Amino acid sequence: MADFARRDPRKFDLFCVDGDHGGEAPYLDMLHGRLASKPGGYLLADDWSPSAPAVMAAWARAVAEGWVREVLCVDGPVVDGARKGYCLGVYEDSGVT
């Protein structure tokens, strides 16, 4: 993702993270999405819930570091035994220096 964001000149209004739910992957997806997004672009993090603690931790870290401003987090329904929530935020800048 990071290589794509650096090579492709397009910048997006909305970046959705719905991939690997473990370890550092959700955080890195959010961070790399920042490179592909316009300043003020939206970030949607799917599966924000206790069923995916790494997603919740990544979201909290991005907000604490100040490059995502939280707009809304929703603790969604239980589907196939896992809670399916999401968070919507705004990238405060593009991350490009």
LOLO-705659 format. One record per residue: x negated, y negated, z of N, C-alpha, C in turn; residue in three letters. Coordinates in pm, whole numbers, plus 50000, padded with zeros to 5 digits. Atoms other than C-alpha are relative to their C-alpha. Example, Ala and Ser with C-alpha at 12.3 -4.5 7.8 and 13.67 -1.06 7.14 Angstrom:
! residues 2
499115011950000487705045050780499104988050000ALA;500825011949994486335010650714500774989150073SER;
This chain:
! residues 97
499195011950000500005000050000499144987550000MET;500845012049993497264975350087499354997149866ALA;500615002150132495524980649751501014994549901ASP;498945004950088498794975949564500294985350026PHE;499675013849964499554943849753498924990249956ALA;501105008950040496144929549674499914998849847ARG;500135000150147496254938749301501204993949930ARG;498785004350067499864930549217500324985650038ASP;499755014149967500594893249190501414997150051PRO;498635002549954504304897349267500064999950152ARG;499745000549857505474888349615501505001750020LYS;498634995749984508724901849752500724992650113PHE;499155006549900511604886749951500355009450115ASP;499614990149901512344919150138499075012049989LEU;500844988149996510034947250245500625009650101PHE;499374990149914511544979050390498995010950037CYS;500864989349950509555003250605500895011650041VAL;499264987849968511025038250609499145011849956ASP;500934989550039508125062450594499615008650117GLY;500564992049892505895081150833500374993550134ASP;499545005349872507215077151188499025002450115HIS;500944996449894504085087751376498744991650001GLY;501305006449986500875072851506500014985349961GLY;500165013950043499685040351352500734997249868GLU;499415001850134501535045951021501084989249994ALA;498995010650010504595024151096499404986050012PRO;500645013149984502394995451214499254996149872TYR;500765003050121500124997950910500934997049883LEU;499035003050107503134999150676500544985850014ASP;499495013649978504514967350834498924989749969MET;501115009250023501104950550823499704998749851LEU;500295000550144500464959850460501164993949922HIS;498845006350064504004949550365499914984950006GLY;500205014549984503074915150489499214994349883ARG;500805004550114500514912650207500824999349872LEU;499184999350121503194920949949501224990850006ALA;498805008149978505764896550088499714985149991SER;500095014550000506404859850040500004995150144LYS;499835005949867505924837650343501494997650025PRO;498575001249971509304838050512500815011649947GLY;499314988250049510134871450350500495008550116GLY;499404991549897512184896850541499315013550008TYR;500484986549972510964929150698501145007950061LEU;499004990949946513414957550755499285012750044LEU;500624987949945512144985450981501115009950031ALA;498994989749981514335016350954499565009550110ASP;500234989949896514635042451230499374994250126ASP;500435006049873513895018151514500905005850109TRP;499214993549896515035039551807499095008550087SER;500794991049915513835061252096499655013249930PRO;500314987850075513905090051845498714998449919SER;501225002950075510955073051668499184989650078ALA;500685009749913508825057251943498884992349932PRO;501085007250068505955048151709500554988349918ALA;499375011050074508355026851502500324988750098VAL;499695010149899509535008951816498724992950048MET;501275005849955505935003651930499404991049894ALA;500545008150110504864990651589500754986849989ALA;499195012350006507744965851585499634990650114TRP;500345008149883506964953651936498624993649984ALA;501365005150021503294949551845499994988749898ARG;499945010350105504034929751526500624987150054ALA;499355011749941506354906551718499064993450103VAL;500915005349899503864902552007498804993049937ALA;501155006150069501054894451761500404987349925GLU;499525012650055503234866951617500164999249849GLY;499835000950145503364876251250501365005249952TRP;498604996750029506944889451265500864992950105VAL;499015006149910509824869451412501255008649993ARG;498834991249995512624892551523501284992149978GLU;498695005850024516074884051389501085008450068VAL;498954991049951518104914551490499465014250010LEU;500274985749987517594949751622501305006850040CYS;498744992949979520474974551616499685014550036VAL;500124986149956520565007251808501165007649936ASP;498954993950082522505027751552500545013250054GLY;499354987549960524465060251562499025011750002PRO;500774987650002523135095151625500385007949875VAL;499804992250122522695114451300499045011850006VAL;500824987849994521435150351301499105000250124ASP;500724999449874520345146651664499024988750026GLY;500935011249981518325114751616500754986849985ALA;499385013250008519375078851679499414992549881ARG;500415006850123519205057651362500244985050009LYS;499905014549991518645021151445499114993349898GLY;500875007650090516874993551256499754986350060TYR;500315013849963515264959551302499794991949874CYS;500215009550107515284929451075499194988550057LEU;500845011049957512614902951102499544991849882GLY;500545009050101510894875150912498484999850015VAL;501455001749998507214875350817499694985250016TYR;500345014049974505784843250958499014994449898GLU;500915004150107503094842050687499695012249915ASP;500244989050093501814863250400498875009050042SER;501144991949959498734876250579498814998649909GLY;501095002050095496574864950288499134988650051VAL;500915010649954493514845550397498994996649895THR;
